[in-house]
Amino acid sequence: PQTLKMYDKAARDFEAWAASRRFPLLSEKAVDIAMSEYYTYCYFNGFGPTIGKHLLFGWILLRTRLDKRGEHYPVAARAMKGWSAKAPQQVRDAVPFCVVCQMPDSDFPVKSTFM
């Protein structure tokens, strides 16, 4: 259920963005092109590619007719691939690096592996 909520939110955010820019989402091709433009917008505004993946998967699952789900939005898929390559997802460290550097060696014996 949480994944579906994230997918739905991503789709609704995209629809709002497209409406604000007067992108008609009346055909699969129009959605494909608008989605690619949205990815460009998100990339240049510092958003990570997770947003794009949620949108693409969510759109296919929630907004595409069942008989059309085999079609993969080729322009958006290429844009997603480029976005992922330019801004790979990052996993947050359990402890920020600056905190690790300030810990005494006796409190954190693995500190030397980070240096």
C-alpha atoms as one frame of an Amber mdcrd trajectory, in Angstrom:
protein
   0.000   0.000   0.000   2.791   2.488   0.770   4.366   1.918  -2.631   1.044
   2.521  -4.349   0.656   5.770  -2.400   4.119   6.909  -3.524   3.318   5.966
  -7.123  -0.010   7.793  -6.977   1.580  10.902  -5.464   4.266  10.926  -8.148
   1.594  10.643 -10.863  -0.538  13.404  -9.308   2.503  15.696  -8.959   3.335
  15.105 -12.613  -0.248  15.787 -13.703  -0.243  19.053 -11.739   3.108  20.035
 -13.250   1.884  19.216 -16.770  -1.338  21.172 -16.239   0.586  24.213 -14.976
   2.630  24.172 -18.189  -0.304  23.319 -20.433   1.099  19.974 -21.519  -1.866
  17.954 -22.807  -1.732  14.377 -21.547  -4.211  13.099 -24.122  -2.147  10.351
 -25.741   0.633   7.951 -24.821   3.069   9.907 -26.990   2.118  13.215 -25.341
   2.586  11.662 -21.893   5.951  10.233 -22.977   7.241  13.621 -24.134   5.810
  15.499 -21.136   7.319  12.949 -18.766  10.717  13.443 -20.371  10.385  17.224
 -19.923   9.335  16.697 -16.304  12.443  14.591 -15.716  14.582  17.402 -17.103
  12.807  19.880 -14.827  13.317  17.640 -11.775  16.970  16.969 -12.601  17.830
  20.664 -12.937  15.965  21.433  -9.724  18.053  18.947  -7.762  15.589  16.101
  -7.311  16.879  12.541  -7.266  15.881   9.928  -9.826  13.659   8.103  -7.344
  10.913  10.601  -8.196  11.191   9.666 -11.848  11.113   5.954 -11.152   8.034
   6.323  -8.974   6.372   8.328 -11.728   7.217   5.939 -14.554   6.244   2.808
 -12.649   3.212   4.483 -11.109   2.008   5.855 -14.416   2.265   2.459 -16.063
   0.529   0.759 -13.161  -2.116   3.338 -12.257  -2.743   5.499 -15.327  -2.204
   3.190 -18.297  -4.914   0.915 -19.635  -4.258  -2.738 -18.936  -3.994  -3.599
 -22.643  -1.351  -0.871 -23.146   0.979  -1.730 -20.260   3.485  -3.408 -22.547
   4.320  -0.038 -24.090   7.193   1.550 -22.228   7.245   5.288 -22.935  10.576
   5.172 -24.822  11.447   8.878 -24.567  10.777   8.968 -20.825  12.640   5.687
 -20.302  15.739   7.116 -22.058  15.479  10.317 -20.009  15.173   8.241 -16.829
  18.281   6.274 -17.772  20.254   9.482 -18.349  19.007  11.037 -15.129  19.985
   7.952 -13.147  23.465   8.001 -14.685  24.019  11.706 -13.949  22.548  11.682
 -10.449  22.917   8.220  -8.955  20.931   7.499  -5.850  22.838   7.932  -2.654
  22.370   6.037   0.556  22.640   8.148   3.657  25.413   7.250   6.066  24.288
   6.066   9.484  26.615   8.663  11.010  27.708  11.805   9.126  31.337  11.720
   8.042  32.156  14.920   9.981  30.928  13.258  13.206  33.033  10.169  12.559
  36.116  12.362  12.101  35.561  14.027  15.469  35.169  10.778  17.442  38.157
   9.724  19.546  39.786   6.503  18.345  39.008   4.742  21.602  35.254   5.350
  21.160  35.179   4.268  17.536  37.969   1.808  16.686  36.939   1.521  13.020
  37.637   5.244  12.467  40.895   4.477  10.667  38.981   2.740   7.851  37.261
   6.034   6.997  40.481   8.022   6.783
